[in-house]
Amino acid sequence: MILKKTLLAISCSVILTACGGGGGGSSSSGGTSDNGGSNGETANPSNPATDLEKAKVLIKTTNNIIAYFDSFKGLQSQYEPAFDAVSNAGNDISNASDLIITLASLAQKDAQGSTKDYTAAELEALLEDDATYGGIYYPDYILSKNGLKISVTPTSVSVNGSVSAKYWMDYIWDSSTFTGKDVFSDAVLITVSNLKLDAPFTASAKQHDFKIVSGGKITAKNADGLESSLGFNSNSTAQVVYDTAIKLEDSESENAPVTAQFKFLNVLLTTQNAKLNLTELSSKAARVKFKNGTETFNQIIPYEIILKGEALSGAENLGLDANIKLKNDLTKTFDITQGESAAAFINADLTVNLFGNVKGGGAAVKPFSLLLNAKRNDYQKGIANLKVTVDQNTLNIDVKTDNLIAQSPIIWSRVSHANGAFVEIPDLDQFSSADIKVGTVSYGTINRVSNSIYSAKFTDNTVLMIAP
């Protein structure tokens, strides 16, 4: 199930806030105003009948959204062929990439800064030598029909060709015969074209820049005939910067870089049933000093992560645009001896925008969006705002907690409609009933019937249910 359904479909923002996971830069104050609706409704409405209808619209809208997202759990089965394809393709491509990177690394190391071309037989010899311990060969791969070729220069490694590969999966021990055997996967046919990595392999420098050159592609076809591919349609880059000039082969953990960053652009994963277009995956990191008791150490910490992409399957599409930023002063030493403290805690902003056209309630494809902004800039406080839209139905949800460090923090929430109607819940964990208001006037109450069903009764004695 993609979303945990609750009365107000707010668990994602609640969890992020309650756990102190930080969040994205919402300008919302967490809904601290309690004298009106989200559109500035007055405290003394002049038309009670109209405001009663607004209160009902809030509940109807909530029900429509929850019904859609409850049916959204069907996304797993509706999308199952595509998800399975992407999952299987992910394994195939991951294993294929691991093999190709392993061979490229072994060839680059063996070349020792010279320009050299490696044949399939030479690559298999390097692979066997690398996996031989005490004179015994422990293979991670079994290769056949090997037509791979790798070309190495002092600043690049290029891979082309194809190979059939089986991957090590498990070791099974038979206690009755005291024998064991390695278990390998079925063969996967891997084809590599124009895959090129540029890097200063032999240079000694403070700054090292890497690039996966646009146009490279890895294709894998497994024993079930499922073909998938990973294509680099733009240059993807990475960079590390050290205090002093250093060779890559000497960059061990004690020589942590001052900064590091990477940016993958327009990486396309394609299967027979779906496409995943990763338009951007990037991260920036800096070296941070930590203190734990009497020990001090350096560690590279990401302070900004960006993820943008879109999944396509038939008429449906699912887009994601997310980023997280640390707001901490990374030049100071973080004392983590006692874990988080008022002087050392995760100060972060999080923004997540999930959008698209996906089958929801009634198996109908509808436009929807989830826009989450969350923030933690105080040791004990966190706020979040979630705007949920399904077709023409929209809710705005504010969440606030003032005691994040407590074992069971009290989480305040307010759900509002653009027409001014709202429900305010002082403590989500203890919620059983709340007023449905416009301004300061209550037009009904909403009550928990069960974990997933709620009943709203209005001042005119009408009743509306909220249920998946």
VOMI-734597 format. One record per residue (C-alpha): residue number from 1; residue in one letter; chain; y, x, z. Coordinates in Angstrom, 3 decimals. Layout:
! VOMI-734597
REC     n   res   chain         yy         xx         zz
REC   NUM     A       A          Y          X          Z
...
! end
This chain:
! VOMI-734597
REC     n   res   chain         yy         xx         zz
REC     1     M       A      0.000      0.000      0.000
REC     2     I       A      3.326      1.451     -1.052
REC     3     L       A      5.501     -0.173      1.614
REC     4     K       A      4.613     -1.323      5.094
REC     5     K       A      5.721     -4.950      5.222
REC     6     T       A      7.682     -6.144      8.232
REC     7     L       A     10.093     -9.014      8.625
REC     8     L       A     12.915     -7.080      7.096
REC     9     A       A     10.990     -4.617      4.937
REC    10     I       A     12.772     -1.766      6.675
REC    11     S       A     10.001      0.415      7.960
REC    12     C       A     10.886      3.306      5.651
REC    13     S       A     14.389      3.635      7.046
REC    14     V       A     13.207      2.889     10.579
REC    15     I       A     10.573      5.596     10.496
REC    16     L       A     12.935      8.176      9.041
REC    17     T       A     15.559      7.397     11.652
REC    18     A       A     13.306      6.991     14.635
REC    19     C       A     11.538     10.264     13.968
REC    20     G       A     14.781     12.126     13.629
REC    21     G       A     13.811     13.099     10.106
REC    22     G       A     17.426     13.043      9.107
REC    23     G       A     18.681     11.313      6.093
REC    24     G       A     21.097     10.854      3.344
REC    25     G       A     24.836     10.704      3.598
REC    26     S       A     25.493      7.060      4.209
REC    27     S       A     29.029      6.195      5.119
REC    28     S       A     27.621      3.234      7.055
REC    29     S       A     28.202      3.377     10.779
REC    30     G       A     24.827      1.765     11.379
REC    31     G       A     26.320     -1.708     11.487
REC    32     T       A     28.285     -1.380     14.714
REC    33     S       A     30.571     -4.277     13.820
REC    34     D       A     29.313     -7.551     15.271
REC    35     N       A     32.039    -10.010     14.426
REC    36     G       A     31.312    -10.838     10.835
REC    37     G       A     29.089    -10.539      7.817
REC    38     S       A     28.821     -7.740      5.326
REC    39     N       A     31.587     -9.221      3.206
REC    40     G       A     34.076     -9.602      6.022
REC    41     E       A     33.360    -13.223      6.939
REC    42     T       A     35.762    -14.511      9.592
REC    43     A       A     34.664    -15.078     13.191
REC    44     N       A     35.569    -18.790     12.945
REC    45     P       A     34.179    -20.131      9.684
REC    46     S       A     36.077    -23.086      8.308
REC    47     N       A     33.116    -24.714      6.544
REC    48     P       A     30.019    -24.846      8.805
REC    49     A       A     27.940    -26.627      6.159
REC    50     T       A     28.571    -23.867      3.657
REC    51     D       A     27.845    -21.210      6.275
REC    52     L       A     24.597    -22.936      7.196
REC    53     E       A     23.549    -22.655      3.565
REC    54     K       A     24.479    -18.966      3.630
REC    55     A       A     22.153    -18.481      6.605
REC    56     K       A     19.338    -20.177      4.691
REC    57     V       A     20.025    -17.996      1.645
REC    58     L       A     19.563    -14.903      3.832
REC    59     I       A     16.108    -16.068      4.893
REC    60     K       A     15.123    -17.176      1.364
REC    61     T       A     16.241    -13.811     -0.009
REC    62     T       A     14.274    -11.991      2.671
REC    63     N       A     11.181    -14.014      1.813
REC    64     N       A     11.557    -13.363     -1.925
REC    65     I       A     11.839     -9.627     -1.366
REC    66     I       A      8.967     -9.424      1.095
REC    67     A       A      6.762    -11.547     -1.184
REC    68     Y       A      7.484     -9.154     -4.045
REC    69     F       A      6.731     -6.065     -2.010
REC    70     D       A      3.650     -7.606     -0.466
REC    71     S       A      2.389     -8.236     -3.961
REC    72     F       A      3.513     -4.678     -4.581
REC    73     K       A      0.407     -3.616     -2.706
REC    74     G       A     -1.358     -4.762     -5.860
REC    75     L       A      0.376     -1.881     -7.574
REC    76     Q       A     -2.515      0.273     -6.439
REC    77     S       A     -5.043     -1.837     -8.330
REC    78     Q       A     -2.717     -2.707    -11.222
REC    79     Y       A     -1.862      0.934    -11.683
REC    80     E       A     -5.257      2.223    -10.641
REC    81     P       A     -6.320      3.448    -14.090
REC    82     A       A     -3.009      5.235    -14.496
REC    83     F       A     -3.027      6.582    -10.934
REC    84     D       A     -6.614      7.756    -11.336
REC    85     A       A     -5.712      9.373    -14.615
REC    86     V       A     -2.733     11.170    -13.107
REC    87     S       A     -4.780     12.147    -10.062
REC    88     N       A     -7.637     13.489    -12.153
REC    89     A       A     -5.213     15.125    -14.531
REC    90     G       A     -3.409     16.637    -11.577
REC    91     N       A     -6.642     18.242    -10.398
REC    92     D       A     -7.561     19.409    -13.876
REC    93     I       A     -4.106     20.810    -14.584
REC    94     S       A     -3.845     22.352    -11.122
REC    95     N       A     -7.175     24.129    -11.532
REC    96     A       A     -6.303     25.170    -15.066
REC    97     S       A     -2.931     26.505    -13.952
REC    98     D       A     -4.525     28.400    -11.067
REC    99     L       A     -6.917     30.111    -13.446
REC   100     I       A     -4.216     31.009    -15.962
REC   101     I       A     -1.853     32.317    -13.266
REC   102     T       A     -4.676     34.327    -11.702
REC   103     L       A     -5.542     35.967    -15.015
REC   104     A       A     -1.885     36.602    -15.849
REC   105     S       A     -1.301     38.217    -12.443
REC   106     L       A     -4.372     40.414    -12.750
REC   107     A       A     -3.321     41.542    -16.226
REC   108     Q       A      0.248     42.262    -15.152
REC   109     K       A     -0.957     44.304    -12.191
REC   110     D       A     -3.474     46.218    -14.269
REC   111     A       A     -0.884     47.090    -16.931
REC   112     Q       A      1.183     49.007    -14.328
REC   113     G       A      4.424     48.528    -16.189
REC   114     S       A      3.109     49.320    -19.652
REC   115     T       A      2.879     47.106    -22.705
REC   116     K       A     -0.692     45.983    -23.231
REC   117     D       A     -2.728     43.201    -24.858
REC   118     Y       A     -5.826     41.909    -23.066
REC   119     T       A     -8.886     40.459    -24.778
REC   120     A       A    -11.112     37.755    -23.306
REC   121     A       A    -13.727     40.323    -22.267
REC   122     E       A    -11.119     42.484    -20.533
REC   123     L       A     -9.743     39.485    -18.661
REC   124     E       A    -13.209     38.486    -17.459
REC   125     A       A    -13.792     42.042    -16.252
REC   126     L       A    -10.551     41.935    -14.245
REC   127     L       A    -11.539     38.569    -12.779
REC   128     E       A    -14.986     39.818    -11.760
REC   129     D       A    -13.601     43.003    -10.220
REC   130     D       A    -11.060     41.000     -8.204
REC   131     A       A    -13.769     38.716     -6.766
REC   132     T       A    -16.316     41.430     -5.950
REC   133     Y       A    -16.703     42.370     -2.281
REC   134     G       A    -19.173     44.926     -1.004
REC   135     G       A    -20.745     45.094     -4.418
REC   136     I       A    -21.384     41.327     -4.512
REC   137     Y       A    -19.584     39.041     -6.962
REC   138     Y       A    -18.262     35.787     -5.476
REC   139     P       A    -16.943     33.920     -8.510
REC   140     D       A    -14.223     31.296     -8.250
REC   141     Y       A    -14.641     30.460    -11.930
REC   142     I       A    -17.413     30.500    -14.499
REC   143     L       A    -15.956     31.067    -17.963
REC   144     S       A    -17.471     30.472    -21.379
REC   145     K       A    -16.235     30.185    -24.961
REC   146     N       A    -13.384     32.398    -23.865
REC   147     G       A    -10.663     32.844    -26.470
REC   148     L       A     -7.772     33.643    -24.141
REC   149     K       A     -5.356     36.427    -24.946
REC   150     I       A     -2.699     37.782    -22.601
REC   151     S       A      0.140     40.089    -23.614
REC   152     V       A      1.996     42.036    -20.946
REC   153     T       A      5.302     43.919    -21.133
REC   154     P       A      7.376     45.368    -18.277
REC   155     T       A      9.359     42.105    -18.175
REC   156     S       A      7.014     39.359    -19.356
REC   157     V       A      3.519     37.904    -19.465
REC   158     S       A      2.462     35.637    -22.359
REC   159     V       A     -0.730     33.566    -22.554
REC   160     N       A     -2.366     31.889    -25.544
REC   161     G       A     -5.811     30.658    -26.479
REC   162     S       A     -8.554     28.511    -24.959
REC   163     V       A    -11.434     28.790    -22.518
REC   164     S       A    -14.106     26.557    -21.017
REC   165     A       A    -14.066     26.904    -17.230
REC   166     K       A    -16.054     25.663    -14.257
REC   167     Y       A    -14.357     25.826    -10.843
REC   168     W       A    -15.983     26.665     -7.518
REC   169     M       A    -16.141     23.535     -5.370
REC   170     D       A    -18.480     24.113     -2.432
REC   171     Y       A    -21.264     26.181     -0.886
REC   172     I       A    -24.383     24.302      0.171
REC   173     W       A    -26.788     25.780      2.715
REC   174     D       A    -30.410     24.633      2.842
REC   175     S       A    -31.583     25.196      6.407
REC   176     S       A    -35.209     24.522      5.503
REC   177     T       A    -35.373     27.364      3.006
REC   178     F       A    -32.546     29.462      4.462
REC   179     T       A    -30.938     29.669      1.086
REC   180     G       A    -27.569     28.621     -0.214
REC   181     K       A    -25.938     28.018     -3.526
REC   182     D       A    -22.455     27.682     -4.914
REC   183     V       A    -21.484     24.371     -6.464
REC   184     F       A    -19.184     24.358     -9.464
REC   185     S       A    -17.413     21.568    -11.296
REC   186     D       A    -18.260     20.372    -14.760
REC   187     A       A    -16.685     22.433    -17.491
REC   188     V       A    -13.064     21.772    -18.398
REC   189     L       A    -11.721     22.927    -21.744
REC   190     I       A     -8.350     24.636    -21.233
REC   191     T       A     -5.957     25.333    -24.062
REC   192     V       A     -2.799     27.369    -23.534
REC   193     S       A     -0.018     27.717    -26.072
REC   194     N       A      3.166     29.771    -25.866
REC   195     L       A      3.113     30.040    -22.084
REC   196     K       A      5.511     32.830    -21.176
REC   197     L       A      6.851     34.049    -17.860
REC   198     D       A      9.830     36.385    -17.867
REC   199     A       A     10.318     38.455    -14.721
REC   200     P       A     11.511     41.957    -13.725
REC   201     F       A      7.984     43.091    -12.908
REC   202     T       A      8.769     46.794    -12.792
REC   203     A       A     12.461     46.791    -11.855
REC   204     S       A     13.845     47.744     -8.456
REC   205     A       A     16.795     45.475     -7.734
REC   206     K       A     18.443     43.288     -5.103
REC   207     Q       A     18.234     40.225     -7.317
REC   208     H       A     15.126     39.168     -9.194
REC   209     D       A     15.291     36.360    -11.746
REC   210     F       A     12.262     34.558    -13.118
REC   211     K       A     11.884     32.157    -16.017
REC   212     I       A      9.128     29.991    -17.445
REC   213     V       A     10.214     29.859    -21.045
REC   214     S       A     10.642     26.482    -22.730
REC   215     G       A      7.867     25.496    -25.128
REC   216     G       A      4.856     26.514    -23.055
REC   217     K       A      1.998     24.069    -22.618
REC   218     I       A     -1.336     23.862    -20.810
REC   219     T       A     -3.885     21.232    -21.880
REC   220     A       A     -7.085     20.371    -20.036
REC   221     K       A     -9.927     18.159    -21.256
REC   222     N       A    -12.597     17.380    -18.698
REC   223     A       A    -16.243     16.399    -19.082
REC   224     D       A    -15.318     12.700    -19.116
REC   225     G       A    -13.128     13.248    -22.140
REC   226     L       A     -9.899     12.747    -20.180
REC   227     E       A     -7.244     14.935    -21.728
REC   228     S       A     -4.065     15.859    -19.911
REC   229     S       A     -1.291     18.315    -20.485
REC   230     L       A      1.530     20.049    -18.678
REC   231     G       A      4.465     20.953    -20.868
REC   232     F       A      7.613     22.924    -20.084
REC   233     N       A     10.287     21.378    -22.261
REC   234     S       A     13.201     23.351    -20.813
REC   235     N       A     13.523     26.767    -19.218
REC   236     S       A     12.493     26.634    -15.561
REC   237     T       A     13.953     29.337    -13.365
REC   238     A       A     13.680     30.967     -9.954
REC   239     Q       A     15.629     33.668     -8.141
REC   240     V       A     15.252     35.758     -4.995
REC   241     V       A     17.904     38.038     -3.517
REC   242     Y       A     17.174     40.865     -1.047
REC   243     D       A     19.368     42.984      1.223
REC   244     T       A     18.561     46.122     -0.733
REC   245     A       A     17.002     46.996     -4.066
REC   246     I       A     13.261     46.386     -3.980
REC   247     K       A     10.322     46.052     -6.352
REC   248     L       A      8.438     42.774     -6.423
REC   249     E       A      5.211     44.480     -5.448
REC   250     D       A      6.922     45.733     -2.287
REC   251     S       A      8.372     42.343     -1.299
REC   252     E       A      6.109     41.649      1.667
REC   253     S       A      6.748     39.081      4.379
REC   254     E       A      8.737     41.459      6.562
REC   255     N       A     11.168     41.886      3.679
REC   256     A       A     12.220     38.255      3.617
REC   257     P       A     14.828     37.628      0.931
REC   258     V       A     18.360     36.640      1.888
REC   259     T       A     18.298     33.649     -0.461
REC   260     A       A     15.806     32.039     -2.805
REC   261     Q       A     15.976     29.155     -5.238
REC   262     F       A     14.034     27.540     -8.039
REC   263     K       A     14.669     24.835    -10.602
REC   264     F       A     11.995     23.181    -12.737
REC   265     L       A     13.510     21.097    -15.529
REC   266     N       A     11.899     18.611    -17.905
REC   267     V       A      8.301     19.277    -16.965
REC   268     L       A      6.092     16.638    -18.585
REC   269     L       A      2.634     15.698    -17.300
REC   270     T       A      0.841     13.518    -19.843
REC   271     T       A     -2.482     11.708    -19.582
REC   272     Q       A     -4.166      9.102    -21.739
REC   273     N       A     -2.719      6.274    -19.628
REC   274     A       A      0.515      7.512    -18.146
REC   275     K       A      3.335     10.010    -18.317
REC   276     L       A      5.163     11.698    -15.486
REC   277     N       A      8.444     13.248    -16.556
REC   278     L       A      9.823     15.530    -13.867
REC   279     T       A     13.399     15.923    -15.007
REC   280     E       A     14.303     18.124    -12.049
REC   281     L       A     12.590     19.659     -9.047
REC   282     S       A     14.839     22.203     -7.415
REC   283     S       A     15.322     23.861     -4.080
REC   284     K       A     17.721     26.290     -2.450
REC   285     A       A     16.714     28.300      0.593
REC   286     A       A     18.239     30.870      2.912
REC   287     R       A     16.950     33.370      5.448
REC   288     V       A     17.332     32.070      8.972
REC   289     K       A     16.795     33.915     12.260
REC   290     F       A     14.684     32.172     14.904
REC   291     K       A     14.131     32.940     18.571
REC   292     N       A     10.971     31.835     20.336
REC   293     G       A     10.900     33.123     23.890
REC   294     T       A     11.348     36.872     23.623
REC   295     E       A     10.312     36.977     19.975
REC   296     T       A     12.784     36.861     17.094
REC   297     F       A     11.841     36.550     13.442
REC   298     N       A     13.270     35.683     10.033
REC   299     Q       A     12.078     32.831      7.866
REC   300     I       A     13.168     31.355      4.559
REC   301     I       A     14.258     27.733      5.088
REC   302     P       A     15.015     25.255      2.274
REC   303     Y       A     18.418     23.695      2.864
REC   304     E       A     18.583     21.537     -0.250
REC   305     I       A     15.829     19.839     -2.243
REC   306     I       A     16.341     17.651     -5.309
REC   307     L       A     13.658     15.568     -7.000
REC   308     K       A     14.271     13.472    -10.094
REC   309     G       A     11.724     11.953    -12.401
REC   310     E       A     10.111      8.932    -13.950
REC   311     A       A      6.564      7.632    -14.261
REC   312     L       A      5.714      5.492    -17.297
REC   313     S       A      2.700      3.259    -17.819
REC   314     G       A      2.801      0.608    -20.499
REC   315     A       A      5.741     -1.762    -19.951
REC   316     E       A      6.254     -0.525    -16.406
REC   317     N       A      8.296      2.386    -15.178
REC   318     L       A      9.085      3.867    -11.807
REC   319     G       A     12.020      6.225    -11.322
REC   320     L       A     12.893      8.462     -8.390
REC   321     D       A     16.102     10.281     -7.547
REC   322     A       A     16.015     11.918     -4.138
REC   323     N       A     17.677     14.748     -2.285
REC   324     I       A     17.772     16.147      1.205
REC   325     K       A     20.371     18.513      2.592
REC   326     L       A     20.410     20.405      5.865
REC   327     K       A     23.834     20.422      7.515
REC   328     N       A     22.968     23.109     10.059
REC   329     D       A     24.904     26.377     10.300
REC   330     L       A     22.194     28.679      8.958
REC   331     T       A     24.090     31.847      9.931
REC   332     K       A     23.357     31.295     13.623
REC   333     T       A     20.130     32.102     15.490
REC   334     F       A     17.997     29.044     16.221
REC   335     D       A     16.373     29.095     19.641
REC   336     I       A     13.187     27.057     19.298
REC   337     T       A     11.633     28.169     22.576
REC   338     Q       A     11.746     24.611     23.876
REC   339     G       A     11.512     22.960     20.484
REC   340     E       A     14.503     20.924     19.359
REC   341     S       A     17.535     20.876     21.640
REC   342     A       A     21.172     19.831     21.537
REC   343     A       A     21.961     23.353     20.337
REC   344     A       A     19.174     23.543     17.753
REC   345     F       A     18.033     20.374     15.998
REC   346     I       A     17.491     19.234     12.428
REC   347     N       A     20.857     18.041     11.121
REC   348     A       A     20.180     16.475      7.755
REC   349     D       A     21.240     13.948      5.153
REC   350     L       A     18.678     12.146      3.012
REC   351     T       A     19.182      9.997     -0.060
REC   352     V       A     16.333      8.288     -1.893
REC   353     N       A     16.768      5.997     -4.893
REC   354     L       A     13.576      4.362     -6.116
REC   355     F       A     14.024      2.075     -9.107
REC   356     G       A     12.303      0.604    -12.100
REC   357     N       A     10.473     -2.350    -13.608
REC   358     V       A      7.144     -2.874    -11.899
REC   359     K       A      4.727     -5.745    -11.345
REC   360     G       A      5.373     -7.431     -8.047
REC   361     G       A      4.992    -11.031     -6.906
REC   362     G       A      3.025    -13.188     -9.312
REC   363     A       A      2.169    -10.089    -11.346
REC   364     A       A      5.558    -10.433    -13.031
REC   365     V       A      7.399     -7.299    -14.093
REC   366     K       A     10.767     -7.379    -12.334
REC   367     P       A     13.603     -4.919    -11.941
REC   368     F       A     13.890     -3.584     -8.421
REC   369     S       A     15.562     -0.785     -6.518
REC   370     L       A     15.461      0.786     -3.076
REC   371     L       A     18.472      2.862     -2.120
REC   372     L       A     18.088      4.669      1.194
REC   373     N       A     20.803      6.714      2.840
REC   374     A       A     20.048      8.235      6.222
REC   375     K       A     21.791     10.741      8.431
REC   376     R       A     21.175     12.680     11.574
REC   377     N       A     24.095     14.741     12.835
REC   378     D       A     23.555     14.346     16.560
REC   379     Y       A     20.656     15.472     18.723
REC   380     Q       A     19.947     11.967     19.992
REC   381     K       A     21.369      9.807     17.214
REC   382     G       A     20.360      8.779     13.743
REC   383     I       A     21.554      6.136     11.311
REC   384     A       A     20.183      4.761      8.080
REC   385     N       A     21.120      2.194      5.484
REC   386     L       A     18.684      0.620      3.044
REC   387     K       A     19.760     -1.577      0.161
REC   388     V       A     16.860     -3.506     -1.375
REC   389     T       A     17.179     -5.392     -4.643
REC   390     V       A     14.487     -7.388     -6.429
REC   391     D       A     15.757     -9.090     -9.558
REC   392     Q       A     18.762    -11.094     -8.249
REC   393     N       A     17.824    -10.814     -4.558
REC   394     T       A     19.569     -8.167     -2.451
REC   395     L       A     19.535     -7.293      1.247
REC   396     N       A     21.490     -4.653      3.099
REC   397     I       A     19.796     -3.149      6.151
REC   398     D       A     21.442     -0.922      8.755
REC   399     V       A     19.440      0.947     11.372
REC   400     K       A     20.675      2.935     14.342
REC   401     T       A     19.092      4.710     17.276
REC   402     D       A     20.899      6.471     20.112
REC   403     N       A     17.947      8.063     21.885
REC   404     L       A     15.863      9.907     19.316
REC   405     I       A     14.398     12.292     21.891
REC   406     A       A     12.847      9.479     23.951
REC   407     Q       A      9.116      8.896     23.599
REC   408     S       A      9.818      5.333     22.430
REC   409     P       A     13.409      5.255     21.172
REC   410     I       A     15.178      1.919     20.970
REC   411     I       A     15.985      1.108     17.376
REC   412     W       A     18.802     -1.311     16.581
REC   413     S       A     18.871     -3.021     13.198
REC   414     R       A     21.023     -5.435     11.265
REC   415     V       A     20.010     -7.219      8.072
REC   416     S       A     22.760     -8.821      6.036
REC   417     H       A     23.363    -10.698      2.817
REC   418     A       A     26.413    -10.253      0.610
REC   419     N       A     27.426    -13.831      1.477
REC   420     G       A     28.105    -12.799      5.085
REC   421     A       A     24.947    -14.068      6.817
REC   422     F       A     23.110    -11.580      9.022
REC   423     V       A     20.453    -11.084     11.661
REC   424     E       A     20.928     -8.467     14.360
REC   425     I       A     17.982     -7.074     16.315
REC   426     P       A     18.784     -4.923     19.377
REC   427     D       A     15.259     -3.505     19.730
REC   428     L       A     12.781     -3.654     16.838
REC   429     D       A      9.765     -2.830     19.006
REC   430     Q       A     10.517     -5.716     21.342
REC   431     F       A     11.620     -8.165     18.663
REC   432     S       A     10.400    -11.747     19.064
REC   433     S       A     13.459    -13.850     18.240
REC   434     A       A     17.008    -13.389     16.901
REC   435     D       A     19.977    -15.512     15.853
REC   436     I       A     20.841    -16.057     12.197
REC   437     K       A     24.615    -15.791     12.091
REC   438     V       A     27.661    -16.055      9.891
REC   439     G       A     30.595    -14.552     11.723
REC   440     T       A     30.060    -15.181     15.439
REC   441     V       A     28.376    -18.561     14.943
REC   442     S       A     24.593    -18.955     15.023
REC   443     Y       A     23.084    -21.301     12.443
REC   444     G       A     19.479    -20.843     13.479
REC   445     T       A     16.910    -18.498     14.951
REC   446     I       A     14.128    -16.444     13.474
REC   447     N       A     10.901    -15.993     15.455
REC   448     R       A      7.873    -13.771     15.086
REC   449     V       A      4.766    -15.854     14.488
REC   450     S       A      2.434    -12.926     13.868
REC   451     N       A      2.663     -9.335     12.717
REC   452     S       A      3.435    -10.459      9.161
REC   453     I       A      4.644    -14.061      9.422
REC   454     Y       A      7.998    -15.286     10.725
REC   455     S       A      9.561    -18.699     11.120
REC   456     A       A     13.268    -19.533     10.814
REC   457     K       A     14.580    -22.783     12.289
REC   458     F       A     18.135    -23.864     11.537
REC   459     T       A     20.641    -26.066     13.342
REC   460     D       A     19.857    -28.966     10.999
REC   461     N       A     16.184    -28.703     12.143
REC   462     T       A     14.946    -27.422      8.770
REC   463     V       A     12.331    -24.676      8.901
REC   464     L       A     11.725    -21.805      6.476
REC   465     M       A      8.787    -19.416      6.652
REC   466     I       A      8.773    -15.733      5.819
REC   467     A       A      5.318    -14.587      4.814
REC   468     P       A      3.761    -12.171      2.323
! end
